[in-house]
Amino acid sequence: MATLYKNCNLFDAVNEKIQGNAWLLVDDQGIITKTGTGKTPQAEKVVDLQGQYVMPGLINAHTHIMLDPTLKVQADSTETAATVQALHNLRTLLKSGVTAIRDCGAVFDVDIQLMKLMQQGLVDGPEIVPSGRPMSIVGGHGDFTVGQDHDQNWGHLVNSKAEMRQAVREEFKHGAKNIKVMATGGVMSPTDRVDDTELSLEELQTAVSEAHSKHMTVASHAQGNRGIELSLQAGVDSIEHGIFLDEAQADFMVEHNVCLVPTLNASQCIADAGDLVPDYMQKKNSQIIKTFYKNVGMAIKKGVKVVVGTDAGTPLSMFDRSTTREMDLLVKAGATTLQALLGATRYAAELLQIADHCGSLTAGKEANFLVLQNNPLADVTAVNQVDKQVYQRGQLVK
């Protein structure tokens, strides 16, 4: 049975303006068959959206669904705990308006397992583009022990090109769609510094070569300048964080269509957390946050394609509001509302290689959309609306 959604103001993420008096025709599989303005087609079911604003469902390109951002639950202690936490977070994300995510490093490959269950219709939540376990050096940003007896590791600890090749192939076998590499140290790891260079150029090149030969993307956790440089030389698809990005690197990213996923939200959450987070984390974050905002603003000004990701799951980066908060912060850093909206829709879908079926509202795409009272293109905070309607494949999420 076809459903007609009529009388809306449409931002479809293809046309870069609002289309008034618009409509969407959706089939019984939740696929958009036609869109238009003015005169409406016939349909068995009609939903009058009463002049409200419609935009694509949000995409969060950097999450950690197995983590508890409230710091109350040690979700990585066992695979069961991580799975329970992830299921809760997925439901929260969907209700908040997020209809697709990329998970950027999950213990026990929980994101891959849940993706497979979701494809069988056994789990509800946003579409998952999984990375599985990340690639790290010994003592690096991905070297955290997990498991009830702390006898397993969050990441693959690689010490050579051969070990990197094997680790990437293992994640490919399990079902990863993206490979996460830890090219530098990080704010949240106690044993390194933000600008430590960790994976070598040869190891990064091996990761990229293996991943790209198997239709996977590569996301590089790269905060220090040298690690960003090596990641770009290796050919990664996105720089995650990019705190010490310089102008030449930004120019390179524009020329080679490399996306930046800043996760300003994560840094701001730590800044706001006070003594809720360890002293080392607060100290490292305080040393970089001004530079972080400045360099993200520079990248935006130069035309780097910025994609919305939040590091949801890290301290106080909440799954119900971090996506819209990141959009707010990008605008404050210098993005236009259009850039922020595209960063959470079309640009994100392109990076995640899911643009064939989501990220915009055109014929042939899934009917994943939000219904808002106010115009998001005029003010991106319109997306913060708590009681907004969320549709996934044509079904109202409740």
HUVEN-V876019 format. One record per residue. N is the residue number from 1. RES is the residue in one letter. PHI is phi in whole degrees, 0 to 359 (999 if undefined). NEAR is the number of other ideal C-beta (glycine too) atoms within 12 Angstrom. D_CENTER is the distance of its C-alpha to the mean C-alpha in Angstrom with 2 decimals. Layout:
n | res | phi | near | d_center
N | RES | PHI | NEAR | D_CENTER
N | RES | PHI | NEAR | D_CENTER
This chain:
n | res | phi | near | d_center
1 | M | 999 | 14 | 33.07
2 | A | 282 | 26 | 31.41
3 | T | 239 | 33 | 30.01
4 | L | 258 | 31 | 30.30
5 | Y | 258 | 38 | 28.10
6 | K | 239 | 32 | 30.27
7 | N | 60 | 24 | 31.00
8 | C | 227 | 37 | 27.60
9 | N | 259 | 32 | 26.23
10 | L | 254 | 39 | 23.52
11 | F | 252 | 42 | 20.60
12 | D | 266 | 36 | 19.57
13 | A | 70 | 41 | 17.18
14 | V | 248 | 25 | 19.85
15 | N | 288 | 24 | 22.72
16 | E | 267 | 18 | 21.75
17 | K | 208 | 20 | 23.95
18 | I | 280 | 29 | 24.76
19 | Q | 257 | 27 | 27.08
20 | G | 280 | 20 | 29.67
21 | N | 50 | 19 | 31.49
22 | A | 262 | 35 | 28.87
23 | W | 212 | 35 | 28.48
24 | L | 232 | 44 | 26.43
25 | L | 251 | 33 | 28.22
26 | V | 237 | 39 | 26.39
27 | D | 277 | 24 | 28.06
28 | D | 285 | 17 | 28.48
29 | Q | 262 | 18 | 25.64
30 | G | 81 | 28 | 23.13
31 | I | 252 | 26 | 23.05
32 | I | 288 | 37 | 23.86
33 | T | 260 | 27 | 27.22
34 | K | 208 | 28 | 28.17
35 | T | 225 | 36 | 27.27
36 | G | 181 | 26 | 29.74
37 | T | 229 | 21 | 31.57
38 | G | 80 | 13 | 35.03
39 | K | 303 | 12 | 37.03
40 | T | 259 | 25 | 35.18
41 | P | 281 | 20 | 35.75
42 | Q | 282 | 14 | 37.27
43 | A | 205 | 23 | 35.22
44 | E | 294 | 14 | 36.23
45 | K | 231 | 17 | 33.91
46 | V | 234 | 20 | 33.16
47 | V | 242 | 29 | 30.74
48 | D | 271 | 17 | 31.65
49 | L | 272 | 31 | 28.69
50 | Q | 55 | 16 | 31.30
51 | G | 75 | 20 | 29.98
52 | Q | 283 | 31 | 26.57
53 | Y | 260 | 36 | 23.45
54 | V | 242 | 47 | 21.11
55 | M | 217 | 52 | 17.69
56 | P | 298 | 48 | 14.99
57 | G | 302 | 51 | 12.76
58 | L | 283 | 56 | 9.48
59 | I | 238 | 49 | 6.15
60 | N | 251 | 56 | 3.12
61 | A | 271 | 50 | 1.19
62 | H | 210 | 50 | 3.19
63 | T | 229 | 56 | 5.66
64 | H | 225 | 47 | 9.32
65 | I | 291 | 54 | 10.85
66 | M | 273 | 48 | 14.32
67 | L | 263 | 43 | 14.79
68 | D | 256 | 29 | 16.80
69 | P | 292 | 36 | 15.87
70 | T | 280 | 23 | 19.47
71 | L | 68 | 23 | 20.82
72 | K | 272 | 14 | 23.38
73 | V | 239 | 21 | 22.52
74 | Q | 273 | 22 | 22.37
75 | A | 288 | 33 | 20.02
76 | D | 266 | 35 | 20.27
77 | S | 292 | 27 | 24.05
78 | T | 218 | 23 | 24.34
79 | E | 297 | 23 | 22.44
80 | T | 297 | 20 | 23.70
81 | A | 299 | 25 | 22.44
82 | A | 296 | 38 | 18.93
83 | T | 292 | 28 | 19.00
84 | V | 299 | 23 | 20.47
85 | Q | 297 | 36 | 17.91
86 | A | 296 | 45 | 15.02
87 | L | 299 | 29 | 16.93
88 | H | 297 | 31 | 17.41
89 | N | 293 | 44 | 13.80
90 | L | 296 | 41 | 12.91
91 | R | 298 | 26 | 15.80
92 | T | 296 | 33 | 14.87
93 | L | 302 | 43 | 11.41
94 | L | 297 | 38 | 13.32
95 | K | 296 | 30 | 16.15
96 | S | 279 | 37 | 14.16
97 | G | 110 | 44 | 13.20
98 | V | 268 | 50 | 9.77
99 | T | 252 | 45 | 10.88
100 | A | 205 | 47 | 8.15
101 | I | 221 | 52 | 5.21
102 | R | 246 | 50 | 4.82
103 | D | 269 | 49 | 6.82
104 | C | 251 | 52 | 7.86
105 | G | 125 | 49 | 11.43
106 | A | 232 | 46 | 13.43
107 | V | 297 | 41 | 17.14
108 | F | 58 | 33 | 19.51
109 | D | 56 | 37 | 17.00
110 | V | 300 | 44 | 16.41
111 | D | 296 | 48 | 13.14
112 | I | 293 | 35 | 15.30
113 | Q | 297 | 31 | 18.17
114 | L | 289 | 40 | 16.47
115 | M | 302 | 35 | 15.08
116 | K | 295 | 21 | 18.74
117 | L | 294 | 22 | 20.13
118 | M | 294 | 29 | 17.94
119 | Q | 295 | 17 | 19.27
120 | Q | 271 | 11 | 22.70
121 | G | 80 | 10 | 22.25
122 | L | 261 | 13 | 22.67
123 | V | 225 | 26 | 19.45
124 | D | 261 | 25 | 17.90
125 | G | 148 | 37 | 14.35
126 | P | 294 | 47 | 11.30
127 | E | 302 | 38 | 11.27
128 | I | 250 | 46 | 9.83
129 | V | 256 | 44 | 9.11
130 | P | 268 | 45 | 10.51
131 | S | 248 | 54 | 11.42
132 | G | 67 | 44 | 14.29
133 | R | 278 | 42 | 15.97
134 | P | 282 | 48 | 15.23
135 | M | 258 | 55 | 18.08
136 | S | 218 | 39 | 20.01
137 | I | 270 | 36 | 23.56
138 | V | 298 | 23 | 26.02
139 | G | 82 | 21 | 25.63
140 | G | 269 | 36 | 22.31
141 | H | 292 | 44 | 18.92
142 | G | 251 | 42 | 18.26
143 | D | 265 | 29 | 21.85
144 | F | 230 | 32 | 21.92
145 | T | 282 | 19 | 24.42
146 | V | 222 | 30 | 23.58
147 | G | 97 | 20 | 25.72
148 | Q | 303 | 16 | 28.64
149 | D | 255 | 9 | 30.85
150 | H | 51 | 15 | 28.23
151 | D | 252 | 10 | 29.28
152 | Q | 233 | 23 | 25.88
153 | N | 234 | 27 | 23.05
154 | W | 299 | 37 | 19.32
155 | G | 252 | 41 | 19.03
156 | H | 278 | 39 | 21.27
157 | L | 268 | 29 | 23.76
158 | V | 248 | 38 | 24.84
159 | N | 232 | 22 | 27.90
160 | S | 192 | 18 | 28.60
161 | K | 298 | 24 | 27.56
162 | A | 297 | 15 | 29.06
163 | E | 291 | 26 | 27.06
164 | M | 296 | 39 | 23.79
165 | R | 301 | 27 | 24.87
166 | Q | 295 | 22 | 25.74
167 | A | 295 | 39 | 22.53
168 | V | 296 | 40 | 20.39
169 | R | 295 | 26 | 22.89
170 | E | 296 | 23 | 22.72
171 | E | 293 | 37 | 19.00
172 | F | 300 | 27 | 19.78
173 | K | 300 | 16 | 22.62
174 | H | 287 | 26 | 20.63
175 | G | 124 | 27 | 18.16
176 | A | 296 | 43 | 15.05
177 | K | 250 | 36 | 13.29
178 | N | 217 | 50 | 11.67
179 | I | 248 | 52 | 13.51
180 | K | 259 | 52 | 12.38
181 | V | 244 | 53 | 15.27
182 | M | 261 | 52 | 16.35
183 | A | 280 | 53 | 18.35
184 | T | 221 | 41 | 19.38
185 | G | 291 | 36 | 20.12
186 | G | 209 | 43 | 18.03
187 | V | 295 | 41 | 18.71
188 | M | 265 | 39 | 18.29
189 | S | 258 | 31 | 20.47
190 | P | 281 | 20 | 24.19
191 | T | 260 | 20 | 25.81
192 | D | 222 | 30 | 24.58
193 | R | 251 | 27 | 24.10
194 | V | 303 | 38 | 21.13
195 | D | 265 | 27 | 22.99
196 | D | 296 | 29 | 24.21
197 | T | 270 | 30 | 23.81
198 | E | 249 | 42 | 23.16
199 | L | 293 | 49 | 22.59
200 | S | 279 | 27 | 25.23
201 | L | 302 | 26 | 24.99
202 | E | 296 | 21 | 26.64
203 | E | 292 | 40 | 24.24
204 | L | 295 | 43 | 21.20
205 | Q | 298 | 28 | 23.10
206 | T | 295 | 31 | 23.83
207 | A | 300 | 49 | 20.23
208 | V | 294 | 38 | 19.40
209 | S | 299 | 23 | 22.64
210 | E | 295 | 35 | 22.23
211 | A | 294 | 37 | 18.67
212 | H | 293 | 22 | 19.48
213 | S | 288 | 17 | 22.74
214 | K | 238 | 23 | 21.04
215 | H | 60 | 15 | 18.50
216 | M | 256 | 35 | 15.56
217 | T | 263 | 38 | 13.25
218 | V | 231 | 49 | 13.16
219 | A | 251 | 49 | 10.65
220 | S | 251 | 56 | 12.98
221 | H | 292 | 51 | 12.91
222 | A | 221 | 47 | 15.53
223 | Q | 255 | 45 | 16.92
224 | G | 284 | 38 | 20.61
225 | N | 298 | 30 | 22.10
226 | R | 295 | 28 | 23.77
227 | G | 294 | 44 | 20.75
228 | I | 298 | 40 | 18.87
229 | E | 300 | 29 | 22.04
230 | L | 295 | 31 | 22.34
231 | S | 297 | 47 | 18.81
232 | L | 292 | 39 | 19.55
233 | Q | 299 | 24 | 22.95
234 | A | 285 | 36 | 21.61
235 | G | 97 | 29 | 19.51
236 | V | 294 | 47 | 15.88
237 | D | 271 | 40 | 13.33
238 | S | 211 | 50 | 11.06
239 | I | 260 | 52 | 12.03
240 | E | 266 | 49 | 9.86
241 | H | 85 | 49 | 11.73
242 | G | 66 | 53 | 14.80
243 | I | 303 | 42 | 17.13
244 | F | 257 | 34 | 20.34
245 | L | 300 | 45 | 19.47
246 | D | 251 | 25 | 22.79
247 | E | 294 | 20 | 24.02
248 | A | 296 | 17 | 25.05
249 | Q | 294 | 34 | 21.70
250 | A | 298 | 33 | 20.07
251 | D | 299 | 19 | 22.79
252 | F | 298 | 27 | 22.07
253 | M | 296 | 38 | 18.40
254 | V | 297 | 24 | 19.67
255 | E | 295 | 15 | 22.36
256 | H | 254 | 21 | 20.36
257 | N | 57 | 20 | 17.23
258 | V | 265 | 38 | 14.93
259 | C | 275 | 41 | 11.69
260 | L | 250 | 52 | 10.98
261 | V | 244 | 49 | 7.75
262 | P | 291 | 48 | 10.09
263 | T | 57 | 49 | 8.89
264 | L | 304 | 48 | 12.33
265 | N | 306 | 44 | 11.95
266 | A | 297 | 47 | 12.33
267 | S | 294 | 45 | 15.41
268 | Q | 293 | 34 | 16.80
269 | C | 297 | 36 | 16.62
270 | I | 294 | 37 | 18.65
271 | A | 300 | 29 | 20.99
272 | D | 276 | 22 | 21.64
273 | A | 280 | 27 | 22.13
274 | G | 61 | 16 | 25.54
275 | D | 278 | 12 | 27.27
276 | L | 286 | 18 | 24.75
277 | V | 243 | 28 | 23.14
278 | P | 301 | 19 | 25.28
279 | D | 301 | 15 | 27.31
280 | Y | 299 | 21 | 25.97
281 | M | 290 | 31 | 22.39
282 | Q | 297 | 24 | 23.70
283 | K | 295 | 18 | 25.94
284 | K | 297 | 32 | 23.44
285 | N | 294 | 35 | 21.03
286 | S | 295 | 23 | 24.02
287 | Q | 282 | 22 | 24.97
288 | I | 240 | 36 | 21.87
289 | I | 295 | 32 | 20.33
290 | K | 294 | 18 | 22.65
291 | T | 297 | 25 | 22.15
292 | F | 302 | 35 | 18.36
293 | Y | 300 | 28 | 18.63
294 | K | 299 | 23 | 21.40
295 | N | 286 | 37 | 19.71
296 | V | 295 | 43 | 16.56
297 | G | 300 | 29 | 19.19
298 | M | 298 | 31 | 21.10
299 | A | 297 | 43 | 18.31
300 | I | 299 | 35 | 17.71
301 | K | 299 | 20 | 21.49
302 | K | 282 | 24 | 21.86
303 | G | 98 | 23 | 19.54
304 | V | 298 | 41 | 16.59
305 | K | 285 | 32 | 13.79
306 | V | 260 | 49 | 11.18
307 | V | 247 | 52 | 7.60
308 | V | 282 | 53 | 5.97
309 | G | 210 | 53 | 3.89
310 | T | 232 | 54 | 6.59
311 | D | 64 | 45 | 7.74
312 | A | 308 | 46 | 8.71
313 | G | 112 | 46 | 11.84
314 | T | 287 | 40 | 13.30
315 | P | 311 | 34 | 16.48
316 | L | 63 | 33 | 16.53
317 | S | 272 | 41 | 12.81
318 | M | 279 | 34 | 13.40
319 | F | 287 | 43 | 11.46
320 | D | 273 | 28 | 13.72
321 | R | 216 | 31 | 13.30
322 | S | 290 | 44 | 10.67
323 | T | 294 | 49 | 8.52
324 | T | 290 | 40 | 11.87
325 | R | 295 | 38 | 13.03
326 | E | 299 | 47 | 10.56
327 | M | 297 | 45 | 11.89
328 | D | 301 | 30 | 15.31
329 | L | 293 | 39 | 15.04
330 | L | 296 | 41 | 14.11
331 | V | 296 | 34 | 17.19
332 | K | 296 | 23 | 19.20
333 | A | 280 | 35 | 18.38
334 | G | 131 | 25 | 19.79
335 | A | 285 | 36 | 17.49
336 | T | 282 | 24 | 19.18
337 | T | 299 | 30 | 18.08
338 | L | 299 | 30 | 17.73
339 | Q | 299 | 33 | 15.38
340 | A | 295 | 43 | 13.14
341 | L | 294 | 50 | 13.38
342 | L | 293 | 40 | 12.84
343 | G | 295 | 52 | 9.72
344 | A | 257 | 53 | 8.24
345 | T | 226 | 50 | 10.37
346 | R | 296 | 38 | 12.33
347 | Y | 298 | 36 | 10.89
348 | A | 296 | 48 | 7.37
349 | A | 297 | 40 | 9.63
350 | E | 296 | 26 | 11.80
351 | L | 298 | 42 | 9.59
352 | L | 279 | 44 | 8.60
353 | Q | 61 | 29 | 12.34
354 | I | 236 | 34 | 12.44
355 | A | 291 | 26 | 14.05
356 | D | 290 | 15 | 17.34
357 | H | 226 | 27 | 16.74
358 | C | 206 | 39 | 14.03
359 | G | 99 | 41 | 12.48
360 | S | 208 | 39 | 16.03
361 | L | 247 | 45 | 19.14
362 | T | 224 | 33 | 21.82
363 | A | 304 | 20 | 24.26
364 | G | 96 | 23 | 23.01
365 | K | 268 | 37 | 19.47
366 | E | 293 | 36 | 18.54
367 | A | 277 | 43 | 19.59
368 | N | 258 | 43 | 16.33
369 | F | 208 | 47 | 17.10
370 | L | 249 | 46 | 17.68
371 | V | 243 | 38 | 21.21
372 | L | 240 | 39 | 21.70
373 | Q | 283 | 24 | 24.98
374 | N | 242 | 24 | 24.35
375 | N | 282 | 28 | 23.27
376 | P | 290 | 42 | 19.65
377 | L | 284 | 32 | 20.73
378 | A | 277 | 20 | 23.49
379 | D | 207 | 23 | 21.56
380 | V | 296 | 38 | 17.80
381 | T | 291 | 25 | 18.70
382 | A | 302 | 32 | 20.00
383 | V | 288 | 43 | 16.61
384 | N | 287 | 26 | 17.29
385 | Q | 313 | 25 | 20.14
386 | V | 291 | 17 | 20.49
387 | D | 261 | 14 | 22.49
388 | K | 297 | 30 | 20.64
389 | Q | 275 | 29 | 21.05
390 | V | 240 | 37 | 18.16
391 | Y | 246 | 33 | 19.05
392 | Q | 237 | 34 | 17.56
393 | R | 47 | 30 | 19.63
394 | G | 79 | 33 | 22.33
395 | Q | 252 | 23 | 22.71
396 | L | 290 | 23 | 22.51
397 | V | 280 | 29 | 20.38
398 | K | 238 | 11 | 22.73
